[in-house]
Amino acid sequence: MLPCLTVFYGGNALNDLLVRLARVGIVPVIAMEDAAQAVPLARALTAGDIPVAEVTFRTAAGEEAIRRIASELPEVLLGAGTVRSVEQVRRAIAAGAKYIVTPGLRADVAEYCVKNDILLLPGCVTPYEMELAMDLGITTLKFFPAEQAGGLDYIKACCAPYPELRFVPTGGIGPLHLRKYLDFPKIIACGGSWMCPKAMIDAGEFDAITRLCVEAMKVRNGER
Ligand code: 3PG
């Protein structure tokens, strides 16, 4: 059963994106040096049953990679990650990203996304940041860096005062932790780079990436 998803702005279109994210339950976080790898990589993820990609702006190729995946594989639920300015939000959306992920909570970026009905998953750790996000109408948060910041126990503790929050924990998560996070109903998906390591992307080892995705989905489905 899918968790109850709520965003206070943007209505059904944004909730639909969250439902699609929750159905897959895993968000590959991608750093890519060469945009020529974007489409083969997205095909590799999809072949492994993970039609989701968070392509980060942490490399110069990120924006062009988003453009190529959006144009060739529109069925991929494509997010832009490591977005750190309003200007990058504009570029990511123009390139074809369907949602935005930020490492922290920036008021200018969050306000711009809310005003323009763009789904934003802001990185939040502290109750202070969580309340700021909720004040803006944002209730689904990236919890980053998840393992380093306190992991599942920390998220559970925050859900006591803030039952309306949902989380996409990211950072330090791997196949060993995945199941325990996803078993908690306030968590809609887990992000991470373990199924698309940068070294494999750089080396063009797309079949190996598909195999890691298949393994990740087995864990997600409780088959491992
Ligand atoms: C992110 O930006 O979301 C993280 O760098 C991904 O974390 P991981 O590489 O530890 O999975």
Residues whose N, C-alpha, C, O or C-beta is under 5 A from the ligand:
A	BS01	3PG	V29 T170 G171 G172 I173 G191 G192 S193 W194
